[in-house]
Amino acid sequence: MDLKEALEDRLTEEELDSLVKSFEVIGDIAVIEVPEELEHRKELIGETLMELNSHIRTVLREVSGRKGQFRTRDYEFLAGDENTETLHKEHGCRFRLDPTEMYFSEREAKERERIVDQVEEKEVIMAMFAGVGPFPVRIAREKDVEKIYAVELNPEAYGYLEENIDLNNVEDKIVPIEGDVREVCSEYFGRCDRVIMPLPKGSDKFLGLAMKCLKDEGVINYYSWSEDEDLFKDSEKKVREVAAEEGKSVEIIDRRKVLPYAPGKWKICLDCLVENKDNKNKKRLVGVF
Ligand SMILES: C[S@@+](CC[C@H](N)C(=O)[O-])C[C@H]1O[C@@H](n2cnc3c(N)ncnc32)[C@H](O)[C@@H]1O
């Protein structure tokens, strides 16, 4: 039975029409949108959701969009236990986190899978904007990489990143770094085969930095937002402009819609093969594409 069916006798038809069909589950926490018109029904919705799903311990309502540097959002507690720390499992990895203090989206598991599949043996990876570690931990668990440098600015998220590295026994592969990529990345210039940039808002500001982290040739997984029209055009233009400034050439290997963000707006990813214009060490990391 789904939420709508369970509430059939308790909400009016109009109220049932306003009820959202899906909700996100992070560990044992359910996160649901409750529109304004159902304000007076919010506790009932939270409690019913718990009754229907025995593995849910807490129900939170999203009350803002993502905001600020840390990309967090505000939540309202609806039902269950008020402790918002949880343990989320994804593809054999475990992530401890608190969604009210840091970014995490279980809806991006498939995208993480796609990136893991691209990674080749012995890569050195710069995982910018690492959050609690879903990209670096999944890669380290599933691939024989040389090293992953995982950078995170939010101190709360960074604490969980360290904990998740231990929890998944990947201490030998991941180096966690607390700070702003603009301040900590110069040490890794020219050392990486891949840079992952999962910060769609304003990520263009960091493209030059990402390119500097690459060896003579490497891959950037560049996330951005886009409108329906000319979905990839502006982001591709930006990547090419920055590459030219950095004396690099760039080939866009893949373009993807990752998830819808708002009506007509998408989170997108460009996989970019970036190379120094005078690269004499061609090894073409393209076997995976
Ligand atoms: C969209 S979240 C992605 C987190 C994680 N990669 C994930 O997929 O769950 C972006 C992350 O980048 C961090 N961040 C934002 N600006 C940063 C900066 N200048 N340097 C390092 N981290 C930053 C935020 O705190 C946030 O955790």
The ligand as an SDF file (V2000), in Angstrom:
LIG
                    3D

 27 29  0  0  0  0  0  0  0  0999 V2000
   26.6710   19.3180   -3.7330 C   0  0  0  0  0  0  0  0  0  0  0  0
   27.5960   18.8800   -2.2990 S   0  0  0  0  0  0  0  0  0  0  0  0
   28.2470   17.3020   -2.8170 C   0  0  0  0  0  0  0  0  0  0  0  0
   28.7900   16.4800   -1.6730 C   0  0  0  0  0  0  0  0  0  0  0  0
   29.1970   15.0550   -2.0590 C   0  0  0  0  0  0  0  0  0  0  0  0
   30.1480   15.0390   -3.1370 N   0  0  0  0  0  0  0  0  0  0  0  0
   27.9950   14.2280   -2.4280 C   0  0  0  0  0  0  0  0  0  0  0  0
   27.8280   13.9050   -3.6130 O   0  0  0  0  0  0  0  0  0  0  0  0
   27.2180   13.8980   -1.5150 O   0  0  0  0  0  0  0  0  0  0  0  0
   28.9950   19.9620   -2.4350 C   0  0  0  0  0  0  0  0  0  0  0  0
   29.9520   19.9020   -1.2700 C   0  0  0  0  0  0  0  0  0  0  0  0
   31.0510   20.7850   -1.5120 O   0  0  0  0  0  0  0  0  0  0  0  0
   31.4180   21.4440   -0.3190 C   0  0  0  0  0  0  0  0  0  0  0  0
   32.0790   22.6940   -0.7330 N   0  0  0  0  0  0  0  0  0  0  0  0
   31.5080   23.8300   -1.1860 C   0  0  0  0  0  0  0  0  0  0  0  0
   32.4440   24.7410   -1.5170 N   0  0  0  0  0  0  0  0  0  0  0  0
   33.6440   24.1560   -1.2780 C   0  0  0  0  0  0  0  0  0  0  0  0
   35.0000   24.5840   -1.4330 C   0  0  0  0  0  0  0  0  0  0  0  0
   35.2830   25.8100   -1.9030 N   0  0  0  0  0  0  0  0  0  0  0  0
   35.9930   23.7360   -1.0940 N   0  0  0  0  0  0  0  0  0  0  0  0
   35.7080   22.4880   -0.6130 C   0  0  0  0  0  0  0  0  0  0  0  0
   34.4480   22.0340   -0.4490 N   0  0  0  0  0  0  0  0  0  0  0  0
   33.4340   22.8400   -0.7720 C   0  0  0  0  0  0  0  0  0  0  0  0
   30.0930   21.6380    0.4160 C   0  0  0  0  0  0  0  0  0  0  0  0
   30.2880   21.7900    1.8070 O   0  0  0  0  0  0  0  0  0  0  0  0
   29.3500   20.3380    0.0610 C   0  0  0  0  0  0  0  0  0  0  0  0
   29.5780   19.3430    1.0180 O   0  0  0  0  0  0  0  0  0  0  0  0
  1  2  1  0
  2  3  1  0
  2 10  1  0
  3  4  1  0
  4  5  1  0
  5  6  1  0
  5  7  1  0
  7  8  2  0
  7  9  1  0
 10 11  1  0
 11 12  1  0
 11 26  1  0
 12 13  1  0
 13 14  1  0
 13 24  1  0
 14 15  1  0
 14 23  1  0
 15 16  2  0
 16 17  1  0
 17 18  1  0
 17 23  2  0
 18 19  1  0
 18 20  2  0
 20 21  1  0
 21 22  2  0
 22 23  1  0
 24 25  1  0
 24 26  1  0
 26 27  1  0
M  CHG  2   2   1   9  -1
M  END
$$$$
